[in-house]
Amino acid sequence: MKQLKDILYKVHIEAVHGATDVVVSKIEFDSRKIELNDVFVAIKGTLSDGHDYIEKALNLGAIAIICEEFPSILVNGVTYIRVKDSNEALAYLTANYYENPSEKIRLVGITGTNGKTTIASLLYQLFKKAGYKVGLLSTVKIMVDEQEFKATHTTPDSLTINKYLDLMVQQGCEFCFMEVSSHGVHQKRTEALRFEGGVFTNLSHDHLDYHNSFAEYRDVKKSFFDNLSKEAFAITNIDDKNGLVMLQNTKARKLTYALKSYADYKAQILENQLSGLLLKINDQEVWVKLIGSFNAYNLLAIYGVAVELGIEKMEALRLLSELESVSGRFQFIVSNSKITAIVDYAHTPDALENVLKTIEDIRTKNEQLITVVGCGGDRDKTKRPIMAHIASSMSDKAIFTSDNPRTENPEMIIEEMEKGVEPQNFKKTVAILDRKQAIKTACQLANSNDIILIAGKGHETYQEINGVRHDFDDLKTVTELLQQLNK
């Protein structure tokens, strides 16, 4: 229980109607969760406007309303506060309510198109192995040291972020590693948080259904670094053409990592096999269990962050060598007849190309590569033909199928994908709407030593069709099918 005036610190207030010395129970932006003496924050979302639910919140017992526009009728005994940006207000309100937990934990944010989940998850894993209590906020899950909670967004809403950061502080966590999405930054979910460090991975084609242009997408990412304090560090991949852009206006200490350029943290791939990578990092060799050049970048970022957070360099390398791959990120099984099935979350053109290049580097060329891939519905449509072009040109066979069609017609999604296939690759492609049937076909086509890549969904254990989530797990499905076919 706190007084309203105490949680308004740093909120940009435009007008107040009513008393601010009232005692409030908690903060909510979902009117359905309002209880007696709660604060309701009315947020304008993409699908609905919280201002339409102010009356409902009042009927359920809200004592204060935070909004961008006052309703036409103001109820006596209720405090109304008009703000310029409800998302930003929610961030400061919740940070204040939980007594700014990000200032009591060493918080590092990871942003970029690809690699966020791997870097955040493996940093959590590394620091756990080093003996620390650690928190994780990721696409896959939320971890409060050993306790696991379900994740619903790459970057949760600011209420959820501060709630779990507070729980981490209570449980004695010293570090937290957090994925920072462009949506999260744009919607001010990371506002009011104090980050000790920020990591930039790369930038490629994604989320242009949400951002108006690639430049806007890039600048939203950049704003995360612009807001870091001079006490923080910012580490960026300078092999990416936007890497240095991220550091242009940051006050944080600037650090770089690269495979191809001179950098503070530099790596060279000495060996790349299905069993792992031999890397030379800043002149020290280390064998790691992860595969592919994209993972060499991820591991380099992880090493850099570990060193910047105080882990001794040789110890950081030792811990790096113990790390296990993240669920749904280049996970593979080998069947009885030596068919290798790889499941990867690659759902952007750049990520798909990286995975296919990695397979190309480790294959003998005597086997065929069969790629099963789809594109999500209600998302960036411009990447569909690009992904189909990459899959069909870099595979021996490409099977186009459903990903998470959501509310779109999956046939139309595949038709848009097929526009990217060049004439010489038509014969290599087939469209199979049902994802399980597509994976089964890939298994039937595969012979001993062949490779099957199932891309797009990775760790997800569901398929979303017309707003309903159905149980579906790529790795489980391909494992069972290969066993049934006795392959």
Buried (B, 14 or more C-beta within 10 A) or exposed (E): EBEBBBBBEBBEBEEBEBBBEBEBBBBBBBBEBBEEBBBBBBBBEEEEBBBEBBBEBBEBEBBBBBBBEBBEEEBEEBBBBBBEBBBBBBBBBBBBBBBBBBEBBBBBBBBBBBBBBBBBBBBBBBBBBBEBBBBBBBBBBBBBBEEEBEBEBBBBBBBBBBBBBBBBBEEEBBBBBBBBBBBBBBBBBBBBBBBBBBBBBBBBBBBBEBBEEBEBBBBBBBBBBBBBEEEBBBBBBBBBEBBBBBBEEBBBBBBBBBBEEEBBBBBBBEEBEBEBBBBEBBEEEBBBBBBBBBBBBBBBBBBBBBBBBEBEEEEBBBBBEEBEBBBBBBBBBEBEBEBBBBBBBBBBBBBBBBBBBBBEEBBEEEBBBBBBBBBBBEBBBEBBBBBBBBBBBBBEBBBBBBBBBBEBEBEEBBEBBBEBBEEEBEEBBBBBBEBBEBBBBBBEBBEEBBBBBBBBBBBBBEBBBEEEEEEBBBBEBBBBBBEEBEB
